[in-house]
Amino acid sequence: MLLTDDDPAVRTCAALGTADPSAAGILLAALADPVAVDGWFDEPLPQVDGWFRFTVLRGLLERAESFEQVLPAALALVPLCGQHTVDLDWGPLLVFAFPEPHPQGVTLTRAQRAFLAALVEKDSCWGPIANRDTWLRRAGLPTDRGELRLLVQTAGE
């Protein structure tokens, strides 16, 4: 069976094409090293836009049960995130972490805080591109980096 193939690229592609309960775990394992995922294929795959990690992340978010489950992949992806990739990686992760807008005064979960703390420290995520503000608003979070940093810090106290 392809889901148990020795090649992680084969396993991951098989997981993307199935509703098998093991698919989320396979995709999560692949995203433990997103740089490797992007290097699996010498040429772009047909019908896959951009880096392959974006497709794997989309597949994971369709199958995962909770943000806590996704957190290891989210943290592994943050070093590759930037303001130009927000629509394909950290924006969808924000909305998955906050399926309902975060109410002011409500404590962040450990997983939410860990992800936001990593994002707020990633300089390349913060610049003049405004797409990030749309995702942050959808999640009910401050669009200002300093305000978000303060939210993360006070949530950990």
Secondary structure, DSSP 8 states (H G I E B T S, - for coil): -GGG-SSHHHHHHHHHT---TTHHHHHHHHTTSHHHHHTS-SS--TT--S-HHHHHHHHHHHH-S-HHHHHHHHHHHGGG--TTTTTTTHHHHHHHH-SS---TT----HHHHHHHHHHHT-GGG-SS-THHHHHHHHTT--SSHHHHHHHHHHHT-
